Amino acid sequence: MSASINKTFKIVFSTILLLASFNLFITRAQLPDVYEQTTSVQAYVHYDFDEDGMHNWWELLYGLDPLDPSDAALDLDGDNLINLVEFYYLTSPLNRDTDGGGVWDDLEIKLKKNPLDPTDDFTEIRNSPPPNEPTDSRGDSDGDGLSNTLEDELGTNKQSIDTDSDGLNDYDEVYKYPTNPLEPDTDFDGVNDYDELFTYHTNPNNRDSDFDGLLDSEEIFTYGTNPTYWDTDGGGMSDGDELTNGSDPRKQDDDYTFSWSVYYGNEPNDIYKSLEDNKINIYQGMDLSLEIITPQDAKQVTIKFNDKEFTTQKEYIKLKLLSPKNPGIYKLDFVLKLKTNQTVIMSKFVEVRQKGKIISRVDGTFNNLYKDIDYFTDGPIEGAKIEVYEYNEFTGEMQLFKADVGSQSDPKQAYNNPQYTDAKGTYVLPLRPGNYLIKISKAKYGTKEMLYNTKSHTVYSQDIYLTYDYDTAVWGGIYVSTFLSTWLIINLTNLLRRVINILIKRYLKHKGAH
């Protein structure tokens, strides 16, 4: 009778435990592996009524007017971040220190910290402060707006509001402009940061603000040209080129000009052309097409770009310029030999920018565990599918976007939509003015959707994270191992009990025999 009860109990208990574990596992497994927020396509048209870049739900959350675009430029909490920037970082536009950690939102962003995490606001002080210095780690000895702790991190003077004596407050240099609070001339162009910002209106972080081939200081103090416009006299030739060729950059009638065009793709377009600053912007791997109509008074044209040179005497030139591998600013030179044996040299600038990446990010309860396993390390996702849909205002539907330029790998081919990321997880999306839905998907990672609006030809190339939750596998393992361990313990207990019973019976039998 006792053996029968034990056997029944074991079966019932094992069944209940198995069903409970299976139910928990199934419940857990039904949760989405990727829990990025997705947006309904139907709601896309109305996500931003006033088209100020801030979503309606966010404006309503903080009492802003979703029908008033002007509130995007307001700074309600005085933290030097306008509301549009606050929305981008999802910080509060009504609280200058959203996470309450002691450092304002704008400063955390400047220092590449998380404005939503209070634990990273301050660095532990390992050394005792010098005598007569406030011991409060959040104190501000000089009243410049930077805490003593932060000044220690930056290397600025806690007893001076202007460490480098350039006329700018350290606080403003750190995150408002931004410039180097330890160097009066951040870009080393020979012009003081304060003068660049408020006197000459040049870029204190760029030695050649207008990309005309001349340092800002040369234009201001030596040649008397405009450091913010690459062609001071408007004659069609940059100031630097005029000086190179012996003409006067302040006289319009002595400029030498000719017809040329640089574009990306198989046919001319203005998506990657930036006429301001005399600079053309492209992304890594994007080759350029160059078209030149040789001037009648020229007998030979030489083109130099990225350490390569091409010379021709043709009247019409169409040339492919291979993209440099590394990001940076490159010079494109045109050397014309005229029939008079005079040589004319003209230059343009091409900036090669990094592509955006699709990156996997481990997330979940077992974060620390995953970081110790190479398989779960964050990294680029190869073969991620990227689909771009454009909103058709006439039909009111989202349609697969068809670009008017070539693909990023081969301008002779049509732009691929969808496209797939390479081994480095990179991608580039050339977009014309319009409203877009960008959809990223990858097996085992799930899908993420993003909305994007642009009023000009642009390139969407930002790092995008697909957050994968590996907890399902781990929890499943825990449930199974727990069940097996319990089952094993029960069976071992029963086995041990049987052995003990057998030993007792043998002992009693042996004792009774004597």
N, C-alpha and C positions, 0 to 999 in steps of 0.2 A: 504493500500500500504506500509506504514511504517512498520507495523508488519511483512509483508511478506519479506521485505528487511532484517530486523533484523534476522528473522529466517533463511533466506538463508545464511547471513553472518556468523551466529553462526555455521551452519552445515559445511560450506566451511572451516572456520578457525579451527574448531575442527578436521576435517579430515586431513588438512595439518599438524597440530601439531602432531596428532596421527601417521601419516605416517613418519614424520621426526624423532620422538622419536623412533619408531619401527626400522627405518633404522639404526639409531645410535646404538641402542641396539644390533641389529643383527650384525652390523659391528664389534662392540666391542666383542661380544660373539664369533665371528669367530677367534679371536686371540687365539693362543695356551695358555692354562692355565699355562703350564710349559714351560718356554722359556730358558731352558738349551740348550747349543749348542750340537747338535748331529753330529756324524761323519759317513760318508758313509763307509760301510764295504769294498767296492771296492777300496777305496783310502787308506785303512789301510796298505797295503804292502809297499806303497811308502811314508808314512808320515814322515819318517826319513831316508833319503838315506844313511847317513854315520853312522847310529846307535849310535850316541853319546848322545842320550836322549833328544835332542832339535829338535823340529819339523821344517821341511823345511821352512814353511811360516815365522816362527819367525827368523830363521837365515837370510833369505833374507831381512826381514824387517830392520834388523840392520847391514846389510852389511857383515854378516858372510858367510862362505863357507859351504853349505849343503853337500858337498862331502868330507869335511876335518874333521875327528873326533877329531883332536887335539885341535880345538878351543873351545871345551867344558871346558877345564881346564884353559882358559885364564881369566884374570881379566883386561879388557880393561879400565874401569873407575877408577880403584884403590880403590874400596870400600870394598875390602876384601871378595867379593862374586864372585866366578867363574861364567862364563857364564851359566853353567848348572843350578846353583842355581838361577841365575837371571831369567832363563826361567821358573823354577818351580813357582816363585812368580810373574812372568810376569812383573818384573821391567826392566828398561832399562839398558843394559850392557854398554851403553855409557854415562850414567849420574849417578853419585854416589848418588844423591838425586832425585829420579824419580819424587816424588810428589812436589818437590820444597818447602817443609815445613821447611827446615833448619836442619834436622837430616838425616844422611846418611842411605841408604837402609839397610845395614847390622845391624846397631844399632837398627833400628826400628824393624827388625825381631827378634833380640835378646830380645828386650823388649816387644815382642808380640803385637806390634802396626802394623798398616796397612801402608806399604811403598807406597801405592797408594793414601793415604788420607792425605793431608797436615794439616788438622785441629787437628790431634792427635799427632803432633810432639812435642809439648811442653805443660807442665802443668802450669796453671796460678800461678804466684807468689803472695801469699797472704800476706807475711811479707816483710817489707822493708829490703834491704840488710844491713849488718853491715857497719860501717864507713870504708872508704878506700878500699871498695870492688867494682869492676866494676858493674855498674847498668845495663849493657847490658845483657839481659837474655840469649843471645847466646854467651856470652864471654867465654873465657877459660883461667882462671887466671894462672894455672900452666902449660899450654901448653901440656897437656897429651893427647889431642884429644877428651876429654869429655867436653861438655859445662858445665858452672856453674849450669845451671838449672838441667841438668841431674845428676850432682854430688850431688846436693841437694836431688834429688829423690833417689839416690842409697845410700846416706849416706857417700860417700867418701870425702876425704879431697881436697878442691879446691886449696889448696896451695902446694900439693904434687903429683907428678906423680905416686908415689907408696905408697898408703895409708897404706897397711899392711906390707910394708918393706920386701916383699918376693922375690924381685928382678925382678918382672914382672910389666910392665906399667899397670896402671888402665884400660886404653883404651883396651889393649890386653886381660886383664882378663875378661872384660865385655862381649866381643863378639867373640874373636878370639879363645880362647882355649876350652871352657870358664871355668873360675874358679871364686872363690869368692874374689873380691878385698878388702874385709874387714877381710879376714882370710888367714894368710900365709900358712896354711895347710888345704885346702878346705875339704878333706875327713877325716881329723883327723887320719891319719894312721902313723903319726910320721915322715913324710918326707915332707920337704918344697916343695911348688908347683913348684918353679923354678927347683929344683933338679929333681923332678919327670919328668918334661918335657924335660929337656936338659941334665941331667946327667945320670939318670937311665932309661929314656924312659918308665916310668910307667904311669898309668892313674891317674891324680890328683883328679879325681872325683870318684875313686873306691879304697877302702882300700885294697882290695885283687885283684890286676890287673889281675892275671892269674887264679883266682878261684881255688887255690890249698889248701885253708884252712889256709893260713898264711898271716899275714899283710905284706905289702910291706916293712915296717921298720924292721920287724923280719927277713925277707929274706936277706935284705941288711946288717944290722948291727949285727945280732945275728948268723944266720946260714950260711951265705955266699952262699945262693942259688940264682938262677935266678928269680927275681920277675916278669919277663914277660913270663916265661914258667913253666907250672905247674909240669913238671917232669924234673928237672934239669939234672939228670944223664941219662935220656932216658931209664930207666929200665922198665917202664910200670906202675909205682906206683907214685902217686903225692907226692910232697915234704911234704905236711902236713901229708899224710898217713904214709910216711916213719918215720917221727918223732913220730907219735902216736904209731907205732909198734916197735920202737926201732932200725930201720935200718938207714943207712947213706944216705941222699938224694943226696950225691955227688959220691956215688959208685953204679955202675950199677948192680953188681953181687949179691946184697943182697936184691933185690926187690922181693916181693911176688905178683904174677899175676895169674889171672884166666879168663876164657872166660865168657863174659856177653854182653848183647845187650838190649838197651832200644829204643823203637820205638813207633810211633803213628799209629793206625790202626790195622788191623787183621794180616797183614804180614809185615815183616821187610822192612823198607824203610829209606831213609836218608833225607826226606823232613824236619823233625823237629830236626834233630840231628846236633848239632854244636860242632864239635870235638875241635876247638880252644877254649881256655879258660876253657876247661874241663866242659863245660856247655851245657845243653840240653834246647832248647827253645820250649815252647808250649804256647797255648792260653787258656784263661779261658774256662772251660767246656770240654777240651780235655783230655781224659784219656790216660795213657801210658800202653804199654805192656812191661813186663820185662822178658827176657829169661836168664837163668843161667845154665851153665854146672858145677855142683859141683865138685871141685877138688878132686882127689882120696885120698888125705891126710886129707880131711875135713869130719867130721862126722855129722855136723849140720850147717845150714845156717839160719841166722835171718836177715830179711829185715825191715828197719824202714823208713817210709816216711809220712810226714804230720800228725804226732802224732798217727800213726797206726803202728802195728808191726805184722810180720808174721814169724813163725819159722817152718822149715821142715828139713827132713833128706833125701829127694829124691835126686836122682842123676841128674835129669833134672827138672828144675823149669820154669814154665811159669805163670806169675802173672800179674793181672791187677792193676795198680796204679791209684786210683781215683784222678782227678784233684782238687787241692785246689780251694776254691771259690774266694779268693782274690789274686790279682796280687802280685808278689814279688819273691824273690829267696829262694828256699827251698832245704834242704839237704836230699840226699838219702844215707842211710848208709847200708853197708853190714857187718855183723858180722859173721865171720867164726870160728867155734870151731874145731880145728884140732885134729887128733887122738892122738897127743902128749899132748893134753890138753892145748895147746897154743891157744890164741885168736888173730885173725887178724881182724882189722877194716879198711874198705876202704870206701871212701865217694865220691859221685858225686853231682853236683849241677843242679837243674832244675829251670829255670826261667819261671814263669807264667806271660804272658803278657795280657793286655786288648784286647778284641775283637774290631773290627771296628764297627761303627754304621751307619745305614741309618737314616738320620735326616731330618725332614721337616723344611723348612725355609720360613717364611712369607716374601713376597716381593711385592712391588707395590706402587702406589701413596698414598694409605691410610695406610702406615706402622704404623704411630703413633696410628691410630684408632685401628688397629689389636692388638697392644701390650697390650691394655687395656681390651681385650676380651679373656677369658680363652680358648675358642674354637680355637683361632688362634695362641696360644702360640707355639713357636718352640719346637720340641720334637722328640723323637724316633718314627719311623714308624714301627708298627707291621704288619707282613704279606707282606712286600715288596718282590717282586719276583726278584731273582738274577740268571741270566743265564750267563754261561761262554762258550765262543766259542774260539776254538783254530785254528790257521791258519795251514792248511795242505800244506806244501811246495811242495808236489808231485802233488796234484790236483789243488793247487792254490785257494782253497776254505776255508771258515770258517766252522768248524764242531763243534757240541756240544762236549764240553770237557768231557772226561771220566778219572777221577782221579784214581791213583793206590793205594789210601788209603781209609780208612773208613770215615763215616760221622763224623761231629764234635760232634754229640750227642751219637752215638753208633758205635764203631769201627767194630762191627760184621756186620753192614749193609754196602752196597756200598755207596760211596760218592754221595750225592744227588745233582743232577744238572738238573733242577734248584732247588735252596733251597729258603726257606722263612724265613725272619727275625722273631725272637721271640718277646715277649712283650717289650723287651728292645731295639729292633731294631738292634740286633747284628748279625754279620756274620763273617766267616773266610773262605778264599779260598786257599787251598793248591795247588800250581802250580809247575809243572816241567819246565825245560827250554823251552821257546817257545814264540810265539806272541799270544796275547789274546785280545778278545773283551769282555768286561764286561758290561752287560746290566741290569739296575735296573728299575723296573716298579711297579706301584701301581695305582689302580683305583683312580681317582680324583686327582692324583699327576702327572700322565703322565709317561714319559720314559726318562732315561738318559743313554748315552752310553760312555764308556771310553775305551781307548786303553792301553794295558800294555805289556811290554816286559821284560823278565828275562832270564839271561844266566845261572842261577843256580836254584836248588830247593829252593823255597821260599814260603812265606805266604803273601797274599795280605789281609791286614786288616787295612783299613783306614776309617776315618769318611767321609761319602759321603752325600752331601746335595741335596735334591730334592726341588728346589725353586718353590713354588706355588704362583701364582698371583690371589688373591681373588678379584681383581678390577672389574671383569666382573659382579659379583653379586651386588657390591656396585654401579657401574655406572648404571646398569640396574634399581636398586632401585631409583636412582636419576632421571633417565629418566621418569620412571613410575610416581613417586611422583610429578615431575614437570608437567607432562601432567595432572594428576588428579587435582593438585592444580590450574592450569590454567583453566581447564574445570569447576572446582568448582567456581572459581572467576567469570567466564563469566556467569554461571548460577545464581550465587548470585546477580550479577549486573543486569541481566535481571529481576530477581525476585523483586529486590529493585525498579527497574524502573516501573514495573507493579503496585507494591503497591503504589508508588508515583502517578502514573497516575490515579489509582482507587480513591485515596484520593482526588486528584485535581478534578476529575469528580464529586465526591460526594459533595465536597465543592461548586463547581459551581452550581450543581443541587440544593443544599440546599439554596444557595444565591439567585438563580433565583426564587425559590418558595416564597421568601419573597419580 
